[in-house]
Amino acid sequence: MAKRILTLNVNGTPREVAAEPQALLLDVLRDTLNLTGTKRGCDLGTCGCCTVLVDGVPQLSCLTLASTVAGKDVRTIESVGNSEALHPVQRAFAECGGSQCGFCTPGFIMTTCALLDESPRPTDAEIREALSGNLCRCTGYVKIFEAVKTAAAELNGEKAAPVATARSGGGAE
């Protein structure tokens, strides 16, 4: 099929790309725009590694046609902080040990950013619901959950209460 020119607003910058009608947003981001922070995981929409924000809402880029986001605001992990100034969510994931291999981390961070934008003081149930589409094979989720709560506290100018874990003697063994 013939490629078409799409104008995508990615990380606050309008970008023109030539893409086939069936091109996935994930492929356009990684292969055309060289934004490789968004990861290809399952290609089935079950792992959340490819999560980006489209108009502030988490969306799986492996299931999204690039043409459907033309004119919308697309944010990738590259838009969240930088090496000199980490975003509070990134800092919390690092400080709480919310990532081990790091492959799933961009998806978790994008989902967490959307959650905290919508609900600055999320309940445990809201955190579980928001993160339910993101899978991690390494951490066991306790540290990810702690990172979300820590980031929420920092963004609200509060000190995070530590989450009890087996490591600190407060969790299940």
C-alpha positions as CSV (number, residue, x, y, z in Angstrom):
1,M,0.0,0.0,0.0
2,A,1.0,3.6,-0.6
3,K,2.4,5.5,2.3
4,R,0.5,8.6,3.5
5,I,1.9,11.7,5.2
6,L,0.7,11.9,8.8
7,T,1.2,14.8,11.2
8,L,1.7,13.5,14.7
9,N,2.1,15.7,17.8
10,V,4.7,13.7,19.6
11,N,6.1,14.9,22.9
12,G,4.9,18.5,22.1
13,T,6.5,18.6,18.7
14,P,4.5,18.3,15.4
15,R,6.2,15.6,13.3
16,E,5.4,14.6,9.7
17,V,5.9,11.0,8.9
18,A,5.3,8.8,5.9
19,A,3.4,5.7,7.0
20,E,1.4,3.0,5.5
21,P,-2.3,2.9,6.5
22,Q,-1.8,-0.2,8.7
23,A,1.3,1.2,10.4
24,L,1.2,0.7,14.1
25,L,2.0,3.7,16.4
26,L,4.7,1.6,18.1
27,D,6.5,1.1,14.8
28,V,6.3,4.7,13.8
29,L,7.6,5.8,17.2
30,R,10.5,3.3,17.3
31,D,11.5,2.9,13.6
32,T,10.6,6.2,12.0
33,L,11.0,8.7,14.9
34,N,13.7,6.8,16.7
35,L,11.9,7.0,20.0
36,T,13.0,3.6,21.3
37,G,12.0,4.1,25.0
38,T,8.6,2.7,24.1
39,K,9.1,-1.1,24.2
40,R,7.7,-3.9,22.1
41,G,6.7,-6.7,24.4
42,C,3.9,-9.0,23.5
43,D,2.3,-7.4,20.4
44,L,-1.0,-8.6,21.8
45,G,-1.9,-5.7,24.1
46,T,-1.4,-7.8,27.3
47,C,1.8,-6.6,28.8
48,G,1.7,-2.8,28.7
49,C,5.4,-2.3,27.8
50,C,4.3,-0.2,24.8
51,T,2.1,2.2,26.8
52,V,2.1,5.8,25.7
53,L,-0.3,8.6,26.5
54,V,-2.7,9.8,23.9
55,D,-4.4,13.0,24.9
56,G,-3.4,12.1,28.5
57,V,-4.9,8.6,28.4
58,P,-2.7,5.4,28.5
59,Q,-2.9,3.6,25.2
60,L,-1.2,0.5,23.9
61,S,0.9,1.6,20.9
62,C,1.2,-2.0,19.7
63,L,-2.6,-2.1,19.0
64,T,-3.0,1.5,17.8
65,L,-2.8,2.5,14.2
66,A,-0.6,5.6,13.8
67,S,-3.3,7.2,11.5
68,T,-5.8,7.2,14.4
69,V,-3.6,9.5,16.5
70,A,-3.0,12.2,13.8
71,G,-3.7,15.5,15.4
72,K,-3.7,14.1,19.0
73,D,-1.1,14.7,21.7
74,V,1.1,11.6,22.0
75,R,3.5,11.4,24.9
76,T,6.3,8.8,25.2
77,I,8.7,8.0,28.0
78,E,11.1,10.4,26.3
79,S,8.9,13.3,27.4
80,V,9.1,12.4,31.1
81,G,12.1,14.0,32.7
82,N,15.7,13.7,31.5
83,S,19.1,12.5,32.8
84,E,19.7,15.8,34.6
85,A,16.3,16.2,36.1
86,L,14.3,13.1,36.6
87,H,10.5,13.4,36.9
88,P,9.2,12.5,40.4
89,V,7.7,9.2,39.0
90,Q,11.1,8.2,37.5
91,R,12.9,9.1,40.7
92,A,10.4,7.1,42.8
93,F,10.8,4.1,40.6
94,A,14.6,4.3,41.0
95,E,14.6,5.0,44.7
96,C,12.0,2.3,45.6
97,G,13.5,-0.4,43.4
98,G,10.4,-0.4,41.1
99,S,12.4,-1.8,38.2
100,Q,14.9,-4.6,37.9
101,C,15.5,-5.4,34.3
102,G,13.7,-2.2,33.3
103,F,12.0,-3.5,30.2
104,C,8.5,-2.9,31.5
105,T,9.4,0.4,33.3
106,P,8.5,2.9,30.5
107,G,5.0,1.5,30.3
108,F,4.6,1.5,34.1
109,I,5.9,5.1,34.3
110,M,3.6,6.4,31.6
111,T,0.6,4.7,33.2
112,T,1.6,6.1,36.6
113,C,1.9,9.6,35.2
114,A,-1.6,9.4,33.7
115,L,-3.0,8.1,37.0
116,L,-1.4,10.8,39.1
117,D,-2.5,13.5,36.6
118,E,-6.1,12.2,37.0
119,S,-6.0,11.3,40.7
120,P,-3.2,13.1,42.6
121,R,-3.9,11.0,45.8
122,P,-4.9,7.6,44.4
123,T,-6.3,4.9,46.7
124,D,-4.7,1.5,46.7
125,A,-7.6,0.2,44.6
126,E,-7.1,3.0,42.1
127,I,-3.4,2.2,41.8
128,R,-4.2,-1.6,41.3
129,E,-6.8,-0.8,38.7
130,A,-4.6,1.7,36.8
131,L,-1.6,-0.7,36.8
132,S,-3.7,-3.8,36.0
133,G,-2.7,-3.6,32.3
134,N,1.0,-3.6,32.9
135,L,3.0,-6.7,33.6
136,C,6.4,-7.2,35.2
137,R,8.3,-10.4,35.4
138,C,10.9,-9.3,37.9
139,T,9.7,-7.2,40.8
140,G,6.6,-8.8,42.2
141,Y,4.8,-5.4,42.2
142,V,5.3,-4.4,45.8
143,K,8.1,-2.0,44.9
144,I,6.2,-0.7,41.9
145,F,3.2,0.0,44.1
146,E,5.5,1.7,46.6
147,A,7.0,3.8,43.8
148,V,3.5,5.1,42.8
149,K,2.7,6.1,46.3
150,T,6.0,7.7,46.8
151,A,5.7,9.7,43.6
152,A,2.1,10.8,44.5
153,A,3.4,12.0,47.9
154,E,6.3,14.0,46.3
155,L,4.0,15.5,43.7
156,N,1.7,16.6,46.5
157,G,4.5,18.1,48.5
158,E,4.2,15.4,51.2
159,K,6.6,12.7,52.6
160,A,5.7,9.2,51.5
161,A,4.9,6.7,54.2
162,P,7.0,3.5,53.7
163,V,5.1,0.5,52.4
164,A,5.7,-2.6,54.5
165,T,7.7,-5.3,52.6
166,A,9.2,-8.6,53.5
167,R,12.6,-6.9,53.3
168,S,11.7,-4.4,56.0
169,G,10.0,-7.1,58.2
170,G,6.5,-5.8,57.7
171,G,5.3,-8.1,54.9
172,A,4.4,-11.7,54.2
173,E,7.2,-14.2,54.1
